[in-house]
Each structure stands twice: as structure tokens, then as C-alpha cells.
Amino acid sequence: MRSFITHHNPATMKNLIFNTSETMSPLILRGVLGIVVFVHGAQKLFGWFGGYGFEGTMSYFTGDVGLPWIIGLLVILLETIGSLALVVGLGTRLVAAAFTMLAFGILMTVHLQNGFFMNWSNNQNGEGYEYFLLWLAISIALIISGAGRLSVDRKIAA
């Protein structure tokens, strides 16, 4: 039996990654998720929107959370550059897969212990996981559907 890795068809791999439909739903999903996650990434990278910037975020990730430096850097880059790629529909399935892993990791390690609800009333120890369930659902939908209308992926697949 031949190995898929050594005997794959590049056209098939291209289709798996970039093929998409002309529907509007993925455009809306990737636009909203990309913008929302970008704002969080901009807090971490640039200190915008009341964030701590790169040094403060990396200090938190490596000190308080205990992440390796490279993981902290990848999270920041994914939330900024990955979000922008998602908005324009470039590598949508790949970015969505990375977003799925990130959201699941954040949910399981930080927010699961705080229950379902966000901490609107400031009466919990931290934020709940409802936001991350939405993030996971959108990411998984984008893995399945691809980028949809008005995407770079659609141009690459053509």
C-alpha cells in the first residue's frame, strides 16, 4: 500500500485546502470571527483597546500561565495575522483549524472552571466559556465550508 504523504496528488491537496462555494454564510462567519479575534490579538501585540501589548502579554503567558515562549508568540501571531488572513479568506480552512485548537485549549485550561456564563456581573472568579463555544462552532463550520464568497481561497482554487 502506498503512503498518502509520498504519493499524493497536489491538485487534490489544493482542493482540500482552498476549494469553496460562492455562498455568503462563510463570508459572514469568517468576517465576524476574524474581526473579533483580531481585536484580541491587537490588544496582545500592540496594546490597543486597553491591552498589555507584546511584552506584557508575553510576560503573562510565560510567567502566569506557564506557556513556552514560542507558544505565546504563536498565539499572538495567530490572533493578529491569522485573523486578517481569515477576513480576506486566505487559507481559511488552515486558519480555522488553528483557531479551533486555540479556542479549545483556552476553553479547557482557563475558562472551563468558571462555568458557562461570561462574568457580566463580576460575581465569578473569571469568565465562563460561552464565548469560546461560539468561536469553536464558527471555526469548525469554516473548516467544513471553506471561505465562501469574496475570498482569496476561491481565486487560488480556480
C-alpha positions in Angstrom: 0.0 0.0 0.0 1.4 3.4 -1.0 1.8 6.1 1.5 -0.5 9.2 1.0 2.3 11.5 2.0 4.8 10.3 -0.5 2.3 9.6 -3.3 -0.4 12.4 -3.0 -1.9 14.4 -5.8 -1.0 18.1 -5.4 -4.3 19.1 -7.1 -6.2 17.1 -4.5 -4.4 18.8 -1.6 -5.1 22.2 -3.2 -8.8 21.4 -3.5 -8.9 20.1 0.1 -7.5 23.3 1.4 -8.8 26.0 -0.9 -12.0 24.7 -2.6 -15.1 26.6 -1.5 -18.5 27.6 -2.6 -19.9 31.0 -3.6 -22.2 31.2 -0.6 -22.5 34.2 1.7 -22.6 32.3 5.1 -18.8 31.6 5.3 -18.1 35.2 4.3 -20.1 36.4 7.2 -18.7 33.8 9.7 -15.1 34.5 8.7 -15.6 38.2 8.7 -17.1 38.4 12.2 -14.7 35.8 13.7 -11.7 37.4 12.1 -12.6 40.9 13.3 -13.5 39.8 16.9 -10.3 37.7 17.3 -8.2 40.5 15.6 -9.2 42.9 18.3 -8.0 40.5 21.0 -4.8 39.9 19.1 -4.2 43.7 18.7 -4.5 44.0 22.5 -1.8 41.4 22.9 0.5 42.6 20.1 0.1 46.4 20.0 -1.5 47.2 23.4 -4.6 48.6 21.5 -8.1 48.6 23.0 -6.7 48.6 26.6 -4.4 45.6 26.1 -1.0 45.0 27.6 1.0 44.9 24.4 3.6 42.3 23.4 5.8 42.5 26.4 3.0 42.5 28.9 1.2 39.6 27.2 4.3 37.5 26.8 5.1 38.1 30.5 1.6 36.9 31.4 1.8 33.9 29.0 5.2 32.7 30.1 5.0 33.7 33.8 1.4 33.4 35.0 0.1 30.8 32.5 3.4 28.9 32.1 3.4 28.7 28.4 6.6 28.2 26.5 7.7 31.4 24.8 7.2 30.1 21.3 3.6 29.1 22.1 2.8 32.6 23.4 4.3 34.1 20.2 2.3 31.8 18.0 -0.9 32.7 19.9 -0.3 36.4 19.3 0.6 35.9 15.7 -2.4 33.7 15.1 -4.8 36.2 16.7 -3.4 39.1 14.6 -2.1 37.8 11.3 -4.3 34.7 11.2 -7.4 36.9 11.9 -6.5 39.2 9.0 -6.0 36.1 6.7 -9.4 34.9 7.8 -11.1 38.2 7.0 -9.8 38.1 3.4 -10.3 34.4 3.1 -6.7 33.3 2.7 -6.0 29.8 4.0 -9.4 29.8 5.7 -9.5 26.0 6.5 -6.0 26.1 7.9 -6.6 29.2 10.0 -9.9 27.9 11.2 -8.2 24.6 12.2 -5.6 26.6 14.2 -8.4 28.7 15.7 -10.2 25.5 16.7 -7.2 24.2 18.5 -6.5 27.6 20.2 -10.1 28.1 21.3 -10.3 24.5 22.7 -7.0 25.0 24.5 -8.2 28.3 26.1 -11.6 26.9 27.0 -10.1 23.8 28.7 -7.2 25.4 30.5 -8.6 28.8 31.6 -12.4 29.1 31.3 -14.0 25.7 31.9 -13.5 26.0 35.7 -15.5 29.3 35.7 -18.7 27.7 34.3 -20.7 28.6 31.2 -21.6 32.3 31.5 -19.4 35.3 30.9 -18.7 37.3 34.0 -21.1 40.3 33.2 -22.0 40.9 36.9 -18.4 40.4 38.2 -19.6 37.7 40.6 -17.4 34.9 39.3 -13.7 34.1 39.7 -13.3 34.6 35.9 -15.0 34.4 32.5 -17.1 31.4 31.5 -16.7 29.5 28.3 -19.7 30.5 26.3 -17.7 32.9 24.0 -15.3 30.0 23.2 -18.1 27.7 22.3 -19.2 30.2 19.7 -15.6 30.6 18.5 -15.3 26.8 18.2 -18.6 26.4 16.3 -17.7 29.1 13.8 -14.2 27.7 13.3 -15.5 24.2 12.7 -18.1 25.5 10.3 -15.4 27.2 8.3 -13.3 24.1 8.2 -16.3 22.3 6.7 -17.4 25.0 4.3 -14.3 26.8 3.3 -14.1 30.6 2.8 -17.2 31.2 0.6 -17.8 34.3 -1.4 -15.2 37.1 -1.9 -12.2 35.1 -0.8 -8.6 34.7 -1.8 -9.1 30.9 -1.4 -11.7 30.9 -4.1 -9.2 32.6 -6.5 -6.5 30.1 -5.6 -8.8 27.1 -6.1 -9.9 28.3 -9.6 
